[in-house]
Amino acid sequence: MVQKIDIASNKPKAIRVQSLINIKIAKVYRTVSNEALCALMELTHITIKIQEASQYYRIIRGREKHTNV
């Protein structure tokens, strides 16, 4: 199963959204990289958060299938 974040067209969009939000919160110039903003604001990169959420969902979904049997 292919994760949605691994598709090449979705990853840049997610990073762009996170970058714009971080720029507004931190009130910095647009030239600051998203990685630097994440480090300065002590936030996790959006691609990592999406992967964590999908793994958590698969774990929970797997437990539900086994408990309902």
mmCIF file of the N, C-alpha and C atoms, coordinates in Angstrom:
data_MODEL
# 
_entry.id   MODEL 
# 
loop_
_atom_site.group_PDB 
_atom_site.id 
_atom_site.type_symbol 
_atom_site.label_atom_id 
_atom_site.label_alt_id 
_atom_site.label_comp_id 
_atom_site.label_asym_id 
_atom_site.label_entity_id 
_atom_site.label_seq_id 
_atom_site.pdbx_PDB_ins_code 
_atom_site.Cartn_x 
_atom_site.Cartn_y 
_atom_site.Cartn_z 
_atom_site.occupancy 
_atom_site.B_iso_or_equiv 
_atom_site.pdbx_formal_charge 
_atom_site.auth_seq_id 
_atom_site.auth_comp_id 
_atom_site.auth_asym_id 
_atom_site.auth_atom_id 
_atom_site.pdbx_PDB_model_num 
ATOM 1   N N  . MET A 1 1  ? 0.843   -1.185  0.000  1.00 0.00 ? 1  MET A N  1 
ATOM 2   C CA . MET A 1 1  ? 0.000   0.000   0.000  1.00 0.00 ? 1  MET A CA 1 
ATOM 3   C C  . MET A 1 1  ? 0.885   1.244   0.000  1.00 0.00 ? 1  MET A C  1 
ATOM 4   N N  . VAL A 1 2  ? 0.624   2.160   -0.911 1.00 0.00 ? 2  VAL A N  1 
ATOM 5   C CA . VAL A 1 2  ? 1.408   3.382   -1.040 1.00 0.00 ? 2  VAL A CA 1 
ATOM 6   C C  . VAL A 1 2  ? 0.815   4.455   -0.139 1.00 0.00 ? 2  VAL A C  1 
ATOM 7   N N  . GLN A 1 3  ? 1.665   5.077   0.683  1.00 0.00 ? 3  GLN A N  1 
ATOM 8   C CA . GLN A 1 3  ? 1.199   6.165   1.519  1.00 0.00 ? 3  GLN A CA 1 
ATOM 9   C C  . GLN A 1 3  ? 1.027   7.402   0.669  1.00 0.00 ? 3  GLN A C  1 
ATOM 10  N N  . LYS A 1 4  ? 0.041   8.235   1.007  1.00 0.00 ? 4  LYS A N  1 
ATOM 11  C CA . LYS A 1 4  ? -0.248  9.437   0.235  1.00 0.00 ? 4  LYS A CA 1 
ATOM 12  C C  . LYS A 1 4  ? 0.929   10.411  0.253  1.00 0.00 ? 4  LYS A C  1 
ATOM 13  N N  . ILE A 1 5  ? 1.704   10.458  1.330  1.00 0.00 ? 5  ILE A N  1 
ATOM 14  C CA . ILE A 1 5  ? 2.802   11.425  1.428  1.00 0.00 ? 5  ILE A CA 1 
ATOM 15  C C  . ILE A 1 5  ? 3.958   11.024  0.510  1.00 0.00 ? 5  ILE A C  1 
ATOM 16  N N  . ASP A 1 6  ? 4.039   9.742   0.142  1.00 0.00 ? 6  ASP A N  1 
ATOM 17  C CA . ASP A 1 6  ? 5.117   9.298   -0.732 1.00 0.00 ? 6  ASP A CA 1 
ATOM 18  C C  . ASP A 1 6  ? 4.891   9.689   -2.186 1.00 0.00 ? 6  ASP A C  1 
ATOM 19  N N  . ILE A 1 7  ? 3.678   10.035  -2.537 1.00 0.00 ? 7  ILE A N  1 
ATOM 20  C CA . ILE A 1 7  ? 3.398   10.467  -3.897 1.00 0.00 ? 7  ILE A CA 1 
ATOM 21  C C  . ILE A 1 7  ? 4.061   11.820  -4.102 1.00 0.00 ? 7  ILE A C  1 
ATOM 22  N N  . ALA A 1 8  ? 4.793   11.962  -5.181 1.00 0.00 ? 8  ALA A N  1 
ATOM 23  C CA . ALA A 1 8  ? 5.639   13.137  -5.407 1.00 0.00 ? 8  ALA A CA 1 
ATOM 24  C C  . ALA A 1 8  ? 4.853   14.444  -5.439 1.00 0.00 ? 8  ALA A C  1 
ATOM 25  N N  . SER A 1 9  ? 3.621   14.428  -5.874 1.00 0.00 ? 9  SER A N  1 
ATOM 26  C CA . SER A 1 9  ? 2.875   15.688  -5.989 1.00 0.00 ? 9  SER A CA 1 
ATOM 27  C C  . SER A 1 9  ? 2.324   16.168  -4.654 1.00 0.00 ? 9  SER A C  1 
ATOM 28  N N  . ASN A 1 10 ? 2.130   15.280  -3.681 1.00 0.00 ? 10 ASN A N  1 
ATOM 29  C CA . ASN A 1 10 ? 1.542   15.676  -2.401 1.00 0.00 ? 10 ASN A CA 1 
ATOM 30  C C  . ASN A 1 10 ? 2.569   16.200  -1.403 1.00 0.00 ? 10 ASN A C  1 
ATOM 31  N N  . LYS A 1 11 ? 3.774   15.701  -1.450 1.00 0.00 ? 11 LYS A N  1 
ATOM 32  C CA . LYS A 1 11 ? 4.796   16.082  -0.476 1.00 0.00 ? 11 LYS A CA 1 
ATOM 33  C C  . LYS A 1 11 ? 5.146   17.569  -0.538 1.00 0.00 ? 11 LYS A C  1 
ATOM 34  N N  . PRO A 1 12 ? 5.408   18.147  -1.717 1.00 0.00 ? 12 PRO A N  1 
ATOM 35  C CA . PRO A 1 12 ? 5.724   19.582  -1.762 1.00 0.00 ? 12 PRO A CA 1 
ATOM 36  C C  . PRO A 1 12 ? 4.559   20.468  -1.303 1.00 0.00 ? 12 PRO A C  1 
ATOM 37  N N  . LYS A 1 13 ? 3.335   20.033  -1.579 1.00 0.00 ? 13 LYS A N  1 
ATOM 38  C CA . LYS A 1 13 ? 2.169   20.802  -1.147 1.00 0.00 ? 13 LYS A CA 1 
ATOM 39  C C  . LYS A 1 13 ? 2.080   20.847  0.376  1.00 0.00 ? 13 LYS A C  1 
ATOM 40  N N  . ALA A 1 14 ? 2.295   19.715  1.014  1.00 0.00 ? 14 ALA A N  1 
ATOM 41  C CA . ALA A 1 14 ? 2.237   19.662  2.474  1.00 0.00 ? 14 ALA A CA 1 
ATOM 42  C C  . ALA A 1 14 ? 3.347   20.498  3.094  1.00 0.00 ? 14 ALA A C  1 
ATOM 43  N N  . ILE A 1 15 ? 4.537   20.429  2.524  1.00 0.00 ? 15 ILE A N  1 
ATOM 44  C CA . ILE A 1 15 ? 5.662   21.213  3.041  1.00 0.00 ? 15 ILE A CA 1 
ATOM 45  C C  . ILE A 1 15 ? 5.397   22.705  2.856  1.00 0.00 ? 15 ILE A C  1 
ATOM 46  N N  . ARG A 1 16 ? 4.833   23.085  1.723  1.00 0.00 ? 16 ARG A N  1 
ATOM 47  C CA . ARG A 1 16 ? 4.523   24.491  1.453  1.00 0.00 ? 16 ARG A CA 1 
ATOM 48  C C  . ARG A 1 16 ? 3.507   25.039  2.462  1.00 0.00 ? 16 ARG A C  1 
ATOM 49  N N  . VAL A 1 17 ? 2.488   24.255  2.760  1.00 0.00 ? 17 VAL A N  1 
ATOM 50  C CA . VAL A 1 17 ? 1.474   24.682  3.737  1.00 0.00 ? 17 VAL A CA 1 
ATOM 51  C C  . VAL A 1 17 ? 2.108   24.852  5.106  1.00 0.00 ? 17 VAL A C  1 
ATOM 52  N N  . GLN A 1 18 ? 2.919   23.881  5.532  1.00 0.00 ? 18 GLN A N  1 
ATOM 53  C CA . GLN A 1 18 ? 3.572   23.986  6.829  1.00 0.00 ? 18 GLN A CA 1 
ATOM 54  C C  . GLN A 1 18 ? 4.501   25.196  6.873  1.00 0.00 ? 18 GLN A C  1 
ATOM 55  N N  . SER A 1 19 ? 5.216   25.447  5.804  1.00 0.00 ? 19 SER A N  1 
ATOM 56  C CA . SER A 1 19 ? 6.134   26.569  5.758  1.00 0.00 ? 19 SER A CA 1 
ATOM 57  C C  . SER A 1 19 ? 5.393   27.898  5.901  1.00 0.00 ? 19 SER A C  1 
ATOM 58  N N  . LEU A 1 20 ? 4.290   28.046  5.189  1.00 0.00 ? 20 LEU A N  1 
ATOM 59  C CA . LEU A 1 20 ? 3.511   29.291  5.290  1.00 0.00 ? 20 LEU A CA 1 
ATOM 60  C C  . LEU A 1 20 ? 2.963   29.506  6.694  1.00 0.00 ? 20 LEU A C  1 
ATOM 61  N N  . ILE A 1 21 ? 2.495   28.446  7.312  1.00 0.00 ? 21 ILE A N  1 
ATOM 62  C CA . ILE A 1 21 ? 1.989   28.551  8.684  1.00 0.00 ? 21 ILE A CA 1 
ATOM 63  C C  . ILE A 1 21 ? 3.112   28.930  9.636  1.00 0.00 ? 21 ILE A C  1 
ATOM 64  N N  . ASN A 1 22 ? 4.271   28.279  9.493  1.00 0.00 ? 22 ASN A N  1 
ATOM 65  C CA . ASN A 1 22 ? 5.410   28.588  10.364 1.00 0.00 ? 22 ASN A CA 1 
ATOM 66  C C  . ASN A 1 22 ? 5.890   30.021  10.179 1.00 0.00 ? 22 ASN A C  1 
ATOM 67  N N  . ILE A 1 23 ? 5.879   30.521  8.952  1.00 0.00 ? 23 ILE A N  1 
ATOM 68  C CA . ILE A 1 23 ? 6.303   31.901  8.690  1.00 0.00 ? 23 ILE A CA 1 
ATOM 69  C C  . ILE A 1 23 ? 5.370   32.886  9.383  1.00 0.00 ? 23 ILE A C  1 
ATOM 70  N N  . LYS A 1 24 ? 4.068   32.628  9.324  1.00 0.00 ? 24 LYS A N  1 
ATOM 71  C CA . LYS A 1 24 ? 3.098   33.512  9.973  1.00 0.00 ? 24 LYS A CA 1 
ATOM 72  C C  . LYS A 1 24 ? 3.250   33.486  11.492 1.00 0.00 ? 24 LYS A C  1 
ATOM 73  N N  . ILE A 1 25 ? 3.472   32.313  12.043 1.00 0.00 ? 25 ILE A N  1 
ATOM 74  C CA . ILE A 1 25 ? 3.606   32.190  13.502 1.00 0.00 ? 25 ILE A CA 1 
ATOM 75  C C  . ILE A 1 25 ? 4.890   32.836  13.991 1.00 0.00 ? 25 ILE A C  1 
ATOM 76  N N  . ALA A 1 26 ? 6.003   32.547  13.318 1.00 0.00 ? 26 ALA A N  1 
ATOM 77  C CA . ALA A 1 26 ? 7.305   33.040  13.760 1.00 0.00 ? 26 ALA A CA 1 
ATOM 78  C C  . ALA A 1 26 ? 7.571   34.486  13.338 1.00 0.00 ? 26 ALA A C  1 
ATOM 79  N N  . LYS A 1 27 ? 6.766   34.997  12.395 1.00 0.00 ? 27 LYS A N  1 
ATOM 80  C CA . LYS A 1 27 ? 6.928   36.363  11.884 1.00 0.00 ? 27 LYS A CA 1 
ATOM 81  C C  . LYS A 1 27 ? 8.342   36.593  11.352 1.00 0.00 ? 27 LYS A C  1 
ATOM 82  N N  . VAL A 1 28 ? 8.739   35.720  10.425 1.00 0.00 ? 28 VAL A N  1 
ATOM 83  C CA . VAL A 1 28 ? 10.063  35.804  9.813  1.00 0.00 ? 28 VAL A CA 1 
ATOM 84  C C  . VAL A 1 28 ? 9.905   36.027  8.317  1.00 0.00 ? 28 VAL A C  1 
ATOM 85  N N  . TYR A 1 29 ? 11.031  36.243  7.640  1.00 0.00 ? 29 TYR A N  1 
ATOM 86  C CA . TYR A 1 29 ? 11.027  36.433  6.194  1.00 0.00 ? 29 TYR A CA 1 
ATOM 87  C C  . TYR A 1 29 ? 10.760  35.124  5.470  1.00 0.00 ? 29 TYR A C  1 
ATOM 88  N N  . ARG A 1 30 ? 10.271  35.217  4.240  1.00 0.00 ? 30 ARG A N  1 
ATOM 89  C CA . ARG A 1 30 ? 9.970   34.037  3.451  1.00 0.00 ? 30 ARG A CA 1 
ATOM 90  C C  . ARG A 1 30 ? 11.211  33.255  3.043  1.00 0.00 ? 30 ARG A C  1 
ATOM 91  N N  . THR A 1 31 ? 12.361  33.854  3.138  1.00 0.00 ? 31 THR A N  1 
ATOM 92  C CA . THR A 1 31 ? 13.584  33.178  2.700  1.00 0.00 ? 31 THR A CA 1 
ATOM 93  C C  . THR A 1 31 ? 14.098  32.168  3.720  1.00 0.00 ? 31 THR A C  1 
ATOM 94  N N  . VAL A 1 32 ? 13.524  32.116  4.891  1.00 0.00 ? 32 VAL A N  1 
ATOM 95  C CA . VAL A 1 32 ? 13.940  31.146  5.902  1.00 0.00 ? 32 VAL A CA 1 
ATOM 96  C C  . VAL A 1 32 ? 13.424  29.773  5.479  1.00 0.00 ? 32 VAL A C  1 
ATOM 97  N N  . SER A 1 33 ? 14.271  28.771  5.541  1.00 0.00 ? 33 SER A N  1 
ATOM 98  C CA . SER A 1 33 ? 13.871  27.432  5.107  1.00 0.00 ? 33 SER A CA 1 
ATOM 99  C C  . SER A 1 33 ? 12.901  26.801  6.104  1.00 0.00 ? 33 SER A C  1 
ATOM 100 N N  . ASN A 1 34 ? 12.098  25.884  5.594  1.00 0.00 ? 34 ASN A N  1 
ATOM 101 C CA . ASN A 1 34 ? 11.125  25.202  6.445  1.00 0.00 ? 34 ASN A CA 1 
ATOM 102 C C  . ASN A 1 34 ? 11.816  24.375  7.522  1.00 0.00 ? 34 ASN A C  1 
ATOM 103 N N  . GLU A 1 35 ? 12.928  23.760  7.188  1.00 0.00 ? 35 GLU A N  1 
ATOM 104 C CA . GLU A 1 35 ? 13.670  22.966  8.169  1.00 0.00 ? 35 GLU A CA 1 
ATOM 105 C C  . GLU A 1 35 ? 14.178  23.837  9.312  1.00 0.00 ? 35 GLU A C  1 
ATOM 106 N N  . ALA A 1 36 ? 14.670  25.042  8.972  1.00 0.00 ? 36 ALA A N  1 
ATOM 107 C CA . ALA A 1 36 ? 15.147  25.963  10.010 1.00 0.00 ? 36 ALA A CA 1 
ATOM 108 C C  . ALA A 1 36 ? 13.992  26.437  10.886 1.00 0.00 ? 36 ALA A C  1 
ATOM 109 N N  . LEU A 1 37 ? 12.854  26.703  10.276 1.00 0.00 ? 37 LEU A N  1 
ATOM 110 C CA . LEU A 1 37 ? 11.690  27.124  11.056 1.00 0.00 ? 37 LEU A CA 1 
ATOM 111 C C  . LEU A 1 37 ? 11.239  26.028  12.006 1.00 0.00 ? 37 LEU A C  1 
ATOM 112 N N  . CYS A 1 38 ? 11.233  24.806  11.531 1.00 0.00 ? 38 CYS A N  1 
ATOM 113 C CA . CYS A 1 38 ? 10.842  23.690  12.392 1.00 0.00 ? 38 CYS A CA 1 
ATOM 114 C C  . CYS A 1 38 ? 11.802  23.552  13.577 1.00 0.00 ? 38 CYS A C  1 
ATOM 115 N N  . ALA A 1 39 ? 13.088  23.748  13.313 1.00 0.00 ? 39 ALA A N  1 
ATOM 116 C CA . ALA A 1 39 ? 14.079  23.654  14.387 1.00 0.00 ? 39 ALA A CA 1 
ATOM 117 C C  . ALA A 1 39 ? 13.939  24.814  15.366 1.00 0.00 ? 39 ALA A C  1 
ATOM 118 N N  . LEU A 1 40 ? 13.739  26.025  14.854 1.00 0.00 ? 40 LEU A N  1 
ATOM 119 C CA . LEU A 1 40 ? 13.600  27.191  15.726 1.00 0.00 ? 40 LEU A CA 1 
ATOM 120 C C  . LEU A 1 40 ? 12.360  27.119  16.595 1.00 0.00 ? 40 LEU A C  1 
ATOM 121 N N  . MET A 1 41 ? 11.274  26.625  16.014 1.00 0.00 ? 41 MET A N  1 
ATOM 122 C CA . MET A 1 41 ? 10.017  26.573  16.738 1.00 0.00 ? 41 MET A CA 1 
ATOM 123 C C  . MET A 1 41 ? 9.802   25.241  17.447 1.00 0.00 ? 41 MET A C  1 
ATOM 124 N N  . GLU A 1 42 ? 10.790  24.349  17.355 1.00 0.00 ? 42 GLU A N  1 
ATOM 125 C CA . GLU A 1 42 ? 10.749  23.030  17.984 1.00 0.00 ? 42 GLU A CA 1 
ATOM 126 C C  . GLU A 1 42 ? 9.520   22.242  17.536 1.00 0.00 ? 42 GLU A C  1 
ATOM 127 N N  . LEU A 1 43 ? 9.277   22.240  16.226 1.00 0.00 ? 43 LEU A N  1 
ATOM 128 C CA . LEU A 1 43 ? 8.171   21.495  15.644 1.00 0.00 ? 43 LEU A CA 1 
ATOM 129 C C  . LEU A 1 43 ? 8.710   20.317  14.843 1.00 0.00 ? 43 LEU A C  1 
ATOM 130 N N  . THR A 1 44 ? 7.875   19.304  14.704 1.00 0.00 ? 44 THR A N  1 
ATOM 131 C CA . THR A 1 44 ? 8.229   18.152  13.891 1.00 0.00 ? 44 THR A CA 1 
ATOM 132 C C  . THR A 1 44 ? 7.855   18.442  12.442 1.00 0.00 ? 44 THR A C  1 
ATOM 133 N N  . HIS A 1 45 ? 8.701   18.027  11.514 1.00 0.00 ? 45 HIS A N  1 
ATOM 134 C CA . HIS A 1 45 ? 8.444   18.225  10.093 1.00 0.00 ? 45 HIS A CA 1 
ATOM 135 C C  . HIS A 1 45 ? 7.148   17.519  9.721  1.00 0.00 ? 45 HIS A C  1 
ATOM 136 N N  . ILE A 1 46 ? 6.366   18.113  8.839  1.00 0.00 ? 46 ILE A N  1 
ATOM 137 C CA . ILE A 1 46 ? 5.039   17.606  8.510  1.00 0.00 ? 46 ILE A CA 1 
ATOM 138 C C  . ILE A 1 46 ? 5.072   16.213  7.896  1.00 0.00 ? 46 ILE A C  1 
ATOM 139 N N  . THR A 1 47 ? 6.087   15.895  7.127  1.00 0.00 ? 47 THR A N  1 
ATOM 140 C CA . THR A 1 47 ? 6.152   14.562  6.525  1.00 0.00 ? 47 THR A CA 1 
ATOM 141 C C  . THR A 1 47 ? 6.338   13.481  7.592  1.00 0.00 ? 47 THR A C  1 
ATOM 142 N N  . ILE A 1 48 ? 7.082   13.800  8.632  1.00 0.00 ? 48 ILE A N  1 
ATOM 143 C CA . ILE A 1 48 ? 7.278   12.854  9.729  1.00 0.00 ? 48 ILE A CA 1 
ATOM 144 C C  . ILE A 1 48 ? 5.975   12.671  10.493 1.00 0.00 ? 48 ILE A C  1 
ATOM 145 N N  . LYS A 1 49 ? 5.252   13.756  10.736 1.00 0.00 ? 49 LYS A N  1 
ATOM 146 C CA . LYS A 1 49 ? 3.978   13.672  11.453 1.00 0.00 ? 49 LYS A CA 1 
ATOM 147 C C  . LYS A 1 49 ? 2.953   12.859  10.672 1.00 0.00 ? 49 LYS A C  1 
ATOM 148 N N  . ILE A 1 50 ? 2.917   13.024  9.361  1.00 0.00 ? 50 ILE A N  1 
ATOM 149 C CA . ILE A 1 50 ? 1.972   12.268  8.536  1.00 0.00 ? 50 ILE A CA 1 
ATOM 150 C C  . ILE A 1 50 ? 2.309   10.784  8.559  1.00 0.00 ? 50 ILE A C  1 
ATOM 151 N N  . GLN A 1 51 ? 3.592   10.453  8.489  1.00 0.00 ? 51 GLN A N  1 
ATOM 152 C CA . GLN A 1 51 ? 3.997   9.051   8.553  1.00 0.00 ? 51 GLN A CA 1 
ATOM 153 C C  . GLN A 1 51 ? 3.659   8.442   9.906  1.00 0.00 ? 51 GLN A C  1 
ATOM 154 N N  . GLU A 1 52 ? 3.865   9.185   10.997 1.00 0.00 ? 52 GLU A N  1 
ATOM 155 C CA . GLU A 1 52 ? 3.516   8.699   12.327 1.00 0.00 ? 52 GLU A CA 1 
ATOM 156 C C  . GLU A 1 52 ? 2.023   8.447   12.435 1.00 0.00 ? 52 GLU A C  1 
ATOM 157 N N  . ALA A 1 53 ? 1.218   9.369   11.928 1.00 0.00 ? 53 ALA A N  1 
ATOM 158 C CA . ALA A 1 53 ? -0.233  9.226   11.989 1.00 0.00 ? 53 ALA A CA 1 
ATOM 159 C C  . ALA A 1 53 ? -0.708  8.023   11.188 1.00 0.00 ? 53 ALA A C  1 
ATOM 160 N N  . SER A 1 54 ? -0.113  7.801   10.024 1.00 0.00 ? 54 SER A N  1 
ATOM 161 C CA . SER A 1 54 ? -0.529  6.659   9.209  1.00 0.00 ? 54 SER A CA 1 
ATOM 162 C C  . SER A 1 54 ? -0.123  5.333   9.864  1.00 0.00 ? 54 SER A C  1 
ATOM 163 N N  . GLN A 1 55 ? 1.040   5.287   10.487 1.00 0.00 ? 55 GLN A N  1 
ATOM 164 C CA . GLN A 1 55 ? 1.452   4.074   11.190 1.00 0.00 ? 55 GLN A CA 1 
ATOM 165 C C  . GLN A 1 55 ? 0.547   3.808   12.388 1.00 0.00 ? 55 GLN A C  1 
ATOM 166 N N  . TYR A 1 56 ? 0.203   4.850   13.125 1.00 0.00 ? 56 TYR A N  1 
ATOM 167 C CA . TYR A 1 56 ? -0.688  4.716   14.274 1.00 0.00 ? 56 TYR A CA 1 
ATOM 168 C C  . TYR A 1 56 ? -2.057  4.203   13.817 1.00 0.00 ? 56 TYR A C  1 
ATOM 169 N N  . TYR A 1 57 ? -2.558  4.756   12.708 1.00 0.00 ? 57 TYR A N  1 
ATOM 170 C CA . TYR A 1 57 ? -3.845  4.325   12.180 1.00 0.00 ? 57 TYR A CA 1 
ATOM 171 C C  . TYR A 1 57 ? -3.811  2.850   11.801 1.00 0.00 ? 57 TYR A C  1 
ATOM 172 N N  . ARG A 1 58 ? -2.724  2.422   11.141 1.00 0.00 ? 58 ARG A N  1 
ATOM 173 C CA . ARG A 1 58 ? -2.623  1.022   10.753 1.00 0.00 ? 58 ARG A CA 1 
ATOM 174 C C  . ARG A 1 58 ? -2.572  0.102   11.967 1.00 0.00 ? 58 ARG A C  1 
ATOM 175 N N  . ILE A 1 59 ? -1.907  0.529   13.032 1.00 0.00 ? 59 ILE A N  1 
ATOM 176 C CA . ILE A 1 59 ? -1.839  -0.277  14.253 1.00 0.00 ? 59 ILE A CA 1 
ATOM 177 C C  . ILE A 1 59 ? -3.219  -0.391  14.879 1.00 0.00 ? 59 ILE A C  1 
ATOM 178 N N  . ILE A 1 60 ? -3.900  0.737   15.032 1.00 0.00 ? 60 ILE A N  1 
ATOM 179 C CA . ILE A 1 60 ? -5.233  0.739   15.636 1.00 0.00 ? 60 ILE A CA 1 
ATOM 180 C C  . ILE A 1 60 ? -6.210  -0.041  14.762 1.00 0.00 ? 60 ILE A C  1 
ATOM 181 N N  . ARG A 1 61 ? -6.146  0.163   13.480 1.00 0.00 ? 61 ARG A N  1 
ATOM 182 C CA . ARG A 1 61 ? -7.035  -0.530  12.537 1.00 0.00 ? 61 ARG A CA 1 
ATOM 183 C C  . ARG A 1 61 ? -6.802  -2.034  12.608 1.00 0.00 ? 61 ARG A C  1 
ATOM 184 N N  . GLY A 1 62 ? -5.556  -2.439  12.740 1.00 0.00 ? 62 GLY A N  1 
ATOM 185 C CA . GLY A 1 62 ? -5.241  -3.869  12.857 1.00 0.00 ? 62 GLY A CA 1 
ATOM 186 C C  . GLY A 1 62 ? -5.789  -4.483  14.130 1.00 0.00 ? 62 GLY A C  1 
ATOM 187 N N  . ARG A 1 63 ? -5.750  -3.746  15.226 1.00 0.00 ? 63 ARG A N  1 
ATOM 188 C CA . ARG A 1 63 ? -6.287  -4.245  16.504 1.00 0.00 ? 63 ARG A CA 1 
ATOM 189 C C  . ARG A 1 63 ? -7.794  -4.407  16.414 1.00 0.00 ? 63 ARG A C  1 
ATOM 190 N N  . GLU A 1 64 ? -8.471  -3.474  15.770 1.00 0.00 ? 64 GLU A N  1 
ATOM 191 C CA . GLU A 1 64 ? -9.923  -3.545  15.655 1.00 0.00 ? 64 GLU A CA 1 
ATOM 192 C C  . GLU A 1 64 ? -10.343 -4.782  14.871 1.00 0.00 ? 64 GLU A C  1 
ATOM 193 N N  . LYS A 1 65 ? -9.606  -5.113  13.817 1.00 0.00 ? 65 LYS A N  1 
ATOM 194 C CA . LYS A 1 65 ? -9.934  -6.291  13.013 1.00 0.00 ? 65 LYS A CA 1 
ATOM 195 C C  . LYS A 1 65 ? -9.776  -7.568  13.834 1.00 0.00 ? 65 LYS A C  1 
ATOM 196 N N  . HIS A 1 66 ? -8.732  -7.621  14.678 1.00 0.00 ? 66 HIS A N  1 
ATOM 197 C CA . HIS A 1 66 ? -8.492  -8.822  15.459 1.00 0.00 ? 66 HIS A CA 1 
ATOM 198 C C  . HIS A 1 66 ? -9.467  -8.951  16.624 1.00 0.00 ? 66 HIS A C  1 
ATOM 199 N N  . THR A 1 67 ? -9.896  -7.862  17.223 1.00 0.00 ? 67 THR A N  1 
ATOM 200 C CA . THR A 1 67 ? -10.798 -7.933  18.377 1.00 0.00 ? 67 THR A CA 1 
ATOM 201 C C  . THR A 1 67 ? -12.235 -8.213  17.970 1.00 0.00 ? 67 THR A C  1 
ATOM 202 N N  . ASN A 1 68 ? -12.633 -7.858  16.756 1.00 0.00 ? 68 ASN A N  1 
ATOM 203 C CA . ASN A 1 68 ? -14.005 -8.077  16.305 1.00 0.00 ? 68 ASN A CA 1 
ATOM 204 C C  . ASN A 1 68 ? -14.246 -9.494  15.802 1.00 0.00 ? 68 ASN A C  1 
ATOM 205 N N  . VAL A 1 69 ? -13.200 -10.280 15.658 1.00 0.00 ? 69 VAL A N  1 
ATOM 206 C CA . VAL A 1 69 ? -13.344 -11.633 15.102 1.00 0.00 ? 69 VAL A CA 1 
ATOM 207 C C  . VAL A 1 69 ? -13.835 -12.587 16.112 1.00 0.00 ? 69 VAL A C  1 
# 
